[in-house]
Amino acid sequence: MAKLFLNLRNVPADEADEVRDLLRANAIDFYETQPSPWGISSGGLWIEDTGQLARAKALMADYQALRRDRARSERATAEREGRAETFAGLLRDRPLYVVGVLAAMLFIVAVTLALPWLLL
């Protein structure tokens, strides 16, 4: 029986492509389910042979470690070059968005703290 290997919810397209290539390169049989049109399921990659699942998980762990290191390196490079997104930069570029998000956060905190007292 097939086992779900990777749920594709919130997985970037490039990462999903790299995982597919990784499985193909290592001769691990898999199939892919597509997301539902109503957004109930997001699709996934399934390993057909459960005997290959342990090897696929080990390969995935190595891949994720490499991807993490690459992302950290890119972030460090962006910070050194001044291209990294910061709160101050976001506030300067999109002030209404930042103020709106902060106002929504304060509203949620206020309602969360005040609601028990209002229901007494």
Backbone bond lengths (Angstrom), bond angles and torsions (degrees), N, CA, C in turn:
res aa  C-N    CA-C-N  psi(-1)  N-CA   C-N-CA  omega(-1)  CA-C   N-CA-C  phi
1 M - - - 1.448 - - 1.531 108.92 -
2 A 1.286 117.06 137.39 1.468 122.40 -177.69 1.532 110.55 -69.69
3 K 1.324 114.59 149.56 1.465 121.62 178.41 1.519 109.43 -121.64
4 L 1.335 115.42 139.41 1.461 120.43 177.25 1.526 108.63 -65.93
5 F 1.304 116.19 124.98 1.457 121.94 -179.40 1.519 111.52 -100.99
6 L 1.331 116.73 -43.42 1.459 120.64 -177.29 1.513 109.51 -145.44
7 N 1.321 116.22 116.02 1.449 121.59 172.54 1.528 106.95 -76.84
8 L 1.309 117.50 128.89 1.466 120.89 -173.44 1.522 114.29 -88.33
9 R 1.327 117.50 9.83 1.469 119.76 176.91 1.523 109.11 -67.63
10 N 1.309 116.79 126.95 1.468 124.62 178.63 1.528 113.69 62.01
11 V 1.317 117.76 23.56 1.458 121.44 176.23 1.530 107.89 -96.48
12 P 1.328 118.00 123.81 1.467 119.82 178.44 1.529 110.96 -60.84
13 A 1.303 116.63 150.17 1.471 121.92 -177.28 1.516 111.82 -60.08
14 D 1.340 117.45 -39.45 1.463 119.08 -179.47 1.531 111.55 -65.76
15 E 1.323 117.27 -36.70 1.459 120.16 178.32 1.526 110.78 -68.05
16 A 1.326 117.28 -42.82 1.465 120.59 178.43 1.526 110.23 -61.54
17 D 1.332 117.35 -41.96 1.466 120.80 177.70 1.525 111.34 -62.59
18 E 1.337 116.78 -41.90 1.462 119.75 179.70 1.522 111.79 -65.55
19 V 1.334 117.44 -37.39 1.468 120.45 178.37 1.525 109.78 -68.04
20 R 1.329 117.43 -41.26 1.470 119.80 176.58 1.532 110.66 -59.48
21 D 1.333 116.24 -45.54 1.465 120.80 178.81 1.532 111.50 -62.78
22 L 1.333 116.71 -38.83 1.453 121.50 178.24 1.529 111.01 -61.86
23 L 1.327 116.55 -44.64 1.467 120.23 179.67 1.526 110.93 -66.38
24 R 1.319 116.67 -41.87 1.469 120.09 179.05 1.529 111.11 -64.59
25 A 1.327 117.53 -42.76 1.457 121.90 -177.96 1.525 111.93 -64.36
26 N 1.322 116.64 -27.26 1.453 120.59 -179.14 1.524 112.48 -102.31
27 A 1.328 116.65 14.14 1.468 123.48 175.40 1.526 112.33 56.13
28 I 1.322 115.84 41.88 1.462 120.62 175.60 1.528 106.89 -101.19
29 D 1.336 115.47 120.07 1.458 120.70 -177.80 1.520 109.79 -74.17
30 F 1.320 115.78 129.95 1.464 121.37 179.11 1.513 108.49 -147.63
31 Y 1.317 114.47 164.67 1.454 119.68 170.03 1.516 108.19 -138.79
32 E 1.313 115.19 164.11 1.462 120.68 -174.45 1.512 109.92 -121.48
33 T 1.323 115.85 135.38 1.460 120.54 172.25 1.521 107.62 -101.08
34 Q 1.303 115.83 142.26 1.458 121.82 -177.99 1.532 110.49 -85.69
35 P 1.325 117.33 154.01 1.469 119.21 176.14 1.521 110.83 -66.62
36 S 1.324 114.83 151.56 1.463 118.54 179.26 1.527 109.70 -74.89
37 P 1.323 117.76 152.81 1.464 119.54 -178.91 1.527 113.02 -68.11
38 W 1.315 117.97 -18.12 1.463 120.55 -178.23 1.517 112.61 -99.45
39 G 1.322 117.65 3.06 1.454 121.02 177.44 1.515 114.79 79.24
40 I 1.328 117.78 13.30 1.464 120.08 -179.86 1.522 110.33 -73.66
41 S 1.311 117.40 -45.07 1.461 120.56 175.91 1.521 108.07 -119.40
42 S 1.325 115.04 153.63 1.461 118.85 -174.85 1.515 113.00 -108.69
43 G 1.300 117.03 5.33 1.453 119.83 -179.29 1.516 110.96 84.01
44 G 1.316 115.47 170.26 1.448 118.35 -178.86 1.513 112.00 -170.60
45 L 1.315 114.36 169.77 1.457 122.06 173.89 1.520 107.03 -106.06
46 W 1.325 115.66 128.79 1.458 122.05 -176.16 1.517 109.16 -117.64
47 I 1.332 116.44 135.42 1.460 122.16 175.21 1.525 107.22 -89.30
48 E 1.339 116.22 124.13 1.466 120.53 -175.86 1.521 112.52 -72.90
49 D 1.328 117.51 -41.69 1.457 122.11 -177.27 1.527 108.51 -102.80
50 T 1.328 117.03 113.61 1.466 119.60 -177.44 1.530 111.72 -65.70
51 G 1.323 117.63 -17.72 1.456 120.48 175.31 1.523 112.20 -67.50
52 Q 1.321 117.50 -25.47 1.464 121.88 179.09 1.524 112.65 -89.53
53 L 1.329 116.64 -4.65 1.462 120.30 -174.75 1.527 112.16 -63.24
54 A 1.313 117.83 -42.92 1.473 120.24 -178.90 1.529 110.94 -62.88
55 R 1.323 116.81 -41.73 1.468 120.45 178.68 1.524 110.06 -66.17
56 A 1.345 117.02 -40.22 1.465 120.83 178.66 1.528 110.67 -63.70
57 K 1.331 117.49 -39.82 1.468 120.39 178.84 1.526 111.01 -65.88
58 A 1.317 117.02 -38.69 1.469 120.11 177.86 1.527 110.59 -64.89
59 L 1.330 116.56 -43.19 1.467 120.28 176.80 1.525 111.08 -62.41
60 M 1.327 116.22 -39.86 1.470 121.15 -179.73 1.527 110.30 -65.53
61 A 1.318 117.73 -39.57 1.467 120.72 178.49 1.527 110.54 -62.11
62 D 1.329 116.81 -43.30 1.464 120.42 177.46 1.526 111.10 -64.04
63 Y 1.340 116.25 -43.37 1.466 120.81 179.68 1.529 110.58 -61.79
64 Q 1.333 117.26 -44.58 1.457 119.95 -178.83 1.517 111.76 -64.88
65 A 1.325 117.13 -36.53 1.463 119.88 177.05 1.533 110.54 -63.69
66 L 1.334 116.65 -42.66 1.470 120.22 177.53 1.520 111.50 -64.68
67 R 1.326 116.63 -42.00 1.470 120.54 -179.95 1.520 110.60 -65.92
68 R 1.341 117.33 -40.15 1.462 121.30 177.44 1.519 110.60 -60.87
69 D 1.342 116.40 -47.18 1.466 119.96 -179.63 1.524 111.27 -62.67
70 R 1.340 116.65 -39.52 1.456 120.53 178.99 1.534 110.96 -65.27
71 A 1.343 117.07 -41.55 1.463 120.63 179.69 1.528 111.07 -65.98
72 R 1.324 116.35 -40.73 1.468 119.57 178.44 1.521 111.00 -65.14
73 S 1.324 116.24 -38.46 1.458 120.42 178.53 1.526 110.86 -65.03
74 E 1.329 116.06 -43.83 1.466 119.80 178.42 1.523 111.41 -63.77
75 R 1.340 117.09 -38.99 1.456 120.83 178.66 1.533 110.54 -65.16
76 A 1.335 116.44 -43.72 1.467 119.99 179.28 1.525 110.85 -62.51
77 T 1.324 116.27 -40.51 1.467 120.48 177.93 1.529 110.21 -63.72
78 A 1.327 117.03 -43.64 1.462 120.63 179.05 1.523 111.25 -63.68
79 E 1.325 117.35 -38.24 1.467 119.94 178.06 1.527 110.89 -66.54
80 R 1.336 117.03 -41.81 1.464 120.20 178.56 1.516 111.53 -62.55
81 E 1.339 116.29 -38.24 1.459 120.50 -177.28 1.523 112.75 -87.33
82 G 1.321 117.65 -2.82 1.463 121.44 178.72 1.516 113.98 77.57
83 R 1.332 117.76 19.28 1.461 121.16 179.67 1.522 113.04 -97.70
84 A 1.333 117.94 -7.32 1.460 121.64 -176.02 1.530 110.27 -70.23
85 E 1.323 115.74 142.79 1.461 120.37 179.04 1.525 109.31 -74.86
86 T 1.318 115.63 130.97 1.459 122.12 178.34 1.515 109.15 -125.54
87 F 1.328 116.66 166.34 1.458 120.26 177.68 1.524 111.00 -61.36
88 A 1.325 116.13 -43.25 1.470 119.77 -179.71 1.529 110.72 -63.47
89 G 1.322 116.99 -40.48 1.461 119.97 178.42 1.520 111.82 -66.08
90 L 1.326 116.69 -40.55 1.465 120.23 177.67 1.524 110.83 -65.95
91 L 1.334 117.01 -40.37 1.463 120.67 177.55 1.523 110.91 -63.17
92 R 1.320 117.20 -38.21 1.459 121.22 179.26 1.531 111.28 -70.39
93 D 1.348 117.15 -40.06 1.462 121.11 -176.66 1.526 113.31 -79.90
94 R 1.337 117.50 -37.04 1.471 121.45 -175.31 1.528 110.34 -136.08
95 P 1.331 117.84 68.51 1.467 119.78 -174.03 1.532 113.42 -63.60
96 L 1.314 118.45 -39.20 1.471 119.80 -178.72 1.526 111.25 -66.29
97 Y 1.298 117.08 -38.19 1.460 121.59 178.09 1.529 110.45 -62.81
98 V 1.339 116.52 -47.73 1.463 120.74 -177.87 1.519 110.60 -64.71
99 V 1.322 117.45 -45.16 1.465 120.59 179.36 1.524 110.54 -63.96
100 G 1.312 117.43 -39.57 1.460 120.82 178.21 1.516 112.62 -64.17
101 V 1.323 116.69 -42.95 1.469 120.47 178.57 1.524 110.30 -65.60
102 L 1.318 117.32 -43.15 1.464 120.10 178.23 1.528 111.18 -63.29
103 A 1.325 117.41 -40.17 1.465 120.84 178.28 1.536 110.54 -64.46
104 A 1.319 116.60 -41.32 1.469 119.83 177.93 1.525 110.78 -63.97
105 M 1.311 117.08 -40.17 1.466 120.51 178.40 1.521 110.86 -63.90
106 L 1.314 117.27 -44.28 1.463 120.60 178.16 1.523 111.79 -64.04
107 F 1.332 117.19 -38.28 1.454 121.17 177.53 1.527 110.96 -62.70
108 I 1.315 116.38 -44.99 1.465 120.50 -179.80 1.529 110.57 -63.52
109 V 1.325 117.43 -42.94 1.464 120.47 178.26 1.527 109.96 -63.65
110 A 1.327 117.60 -43.29 1.463 120.98 -179.09 1.532 110.88 -63.35
111 V 1.306 117.65 -44.32 1.464 120.69 179.51 1.526 110.35 -65.71
112 T 1.326 116.53 -40.48 1.459 120.24 179.72 1.526 111.41 -62.71
113 L 1.320 116.94 -39.57 1.458 120.18 -179.25 1.522 112.91 -79.65
114 A 1.331 117.29 -32.92 1.462 120.48 -175.24 1.525 112.94 -88.55
115 L 1.308 118.32 -25.75 1.460 120.98 -174.47 1.526 113.73 -58.68
116 P 1.319 120.37 -43.78 1.474 118.12 178.10 1.523 113.03 -60.45
117 W 1.323 117.56 -34.91 1.457 120.41 179.29 1.519 111.56 -73.31
118 L 1.315 116.63 -32.64 1.470 119.92 179.73 1.525 112.09 -74.31
119 L 1.332 117.21 -24.57 1.462 120.90 -178.14 1.527 112.60 -88.30
120 L 1.350 117.60 -3.22 1.473 119.82 178.53 1.487 112.10 -70.96
